[in-house]
Amino acid sequence: MSRFDDFMKSDAGVRARLRRRAGRRVHILVENVEPRSKKMHREEQQKFQSAVAEQLSMVNRSTFKGGLALRLDLVTTRHDAPQAHTIAKNLLDLLSVRGPGVDWPKRHLLYKDDSQIQALSVICRHGEKEPLIIVEAKPFSAMLDDLELAAHAVREAEMGSDEWWEDDREREWIDSYREHVRNEAENRQRLGDDVYNGYLTMLRFYSQRALLRRSAVTAPMLGSMYGRPRGFLNVVGKEFWSGFVTQSKLRLQIGELPIAKGSSEAFKRMVADEIAAFKERWDWLISPLVIPVALQVIIRPNPSTPTAVLHDLDNIVRDYLIPGIVPSFGTVSDLRWTIDFDDLEKRNPDIAAAWPDPLPPRGTRAGVTRYEAWRLPAVPDEPGFVSVALVADVDGEGDLMSEVDKRIRAWSQHGAHRHWYL
């Protein structure tokens, strides 16, 4: 083995590659532009695109030519703010084709077409004092390398930790909830209605969190589905985890995306049928939802899908998933909508009085706190799938892209060894 190979597999070599990937990442921050849907005024569109062009020029970054991972972090202020997925549709279009009056030498800004986006994450907070749009983008190849390093960091962190025991303890909440409801008459007589109902609310909260945390795909699982780490270390992992995800009863399994003309309505019926089946399994625990949830979508196209009809990730979420999921499950766009402020005022008036701006605008209530979608490569002779998780979003832990960054930062600060996997 050469000295160069030795260096590349050392801590210093891995960090050098990490710095190189970080240099390919784009951060764009646009202040004083209200995130809007297609109703955004032309002046605001131009202001947004000009800010994007200016910041791309500052870092000497040209238009992305290949696949990319994209994250949108949105903050709205208006009382009539639209839902996040309608804002995202508008901004994704504005990040592509340059409009008139924008000082930029190319026809396209950040990327040429939505189909380049292989991983998309959208988060939105409503009812704030100042508007904000943050765009983060990086080549998808760099995203996969980061995902692989983060997965290794997770495995190292789990060695000697008690995370598995904590998972077991969390599952005990579900057993306690089931037992509390099963013996309702006895428990009401013993505890009284107020105590019984208060304890029931607490059990439902922790049980829903425990259940819907388990539905999420983790960084190591996702990395394996992309074939990382490459080589003999992932001979079994790729298909194992894809099978695990598509068979999980904790996720909505919707089948293949429509390819043929006129098949969209059939796919929408499949979404509705799977939502009904999921509710039949879990309504006893998740109805009503008392925790905020995010959507995590894993998509693998059918290998015979023509490039011309390959669905954009945002279209899948916006057109097929959110319209059925949000009303069916009663999901809300903000943690604050899950707080009973009338009850809080009775029990803790000082906290209720001190709570700043208790609720976002009422029109923004229905929704999810965030959504993310990842497109896996098609597998020859294997069917495609769409697998959706309602993920507990109580603690603000963030999406998988944020998790990857967090794990890499922790690894970088504490160091690690045995990087022969990269």
Secondary structure, DSSP 8 states (H G I E B T S, - for coil): --HHHHHHTSHHHHHHHHHHHHHT-EEEEEES----STT--HHHHHHHHHHHHHHHHHTT---B-S-EEEEEEEE---TT---HHHHHHHHHHHTTB--TT---SSSBSSBS-GGGEEEEEEEEE-S-SS-EEEEEEEEHHHHHHHHHHHHHHHHHHHTT--HHHHHHHHHHHHHHHHHHHHTHHHHHHHH-HHHHHHHHHHHHHHHHHHHHHTTS--HHHHHHHTT-S-SGGGTTHHHHHHHHHHH-TTSEE------STT-HHHHHHHHHHHHHHHHHHHHHHHSS--S-EEEEEEEE--TT--GGG---HHHIIIIIIHHHHHHHHT-BSSGGGGS-HHHHHHH-HHHHHH-SS-S--GGG-BS-SEEEEEE----TTS--EEEEEEEE-SS----HHHHHHHHHHHHHHH-----TT-
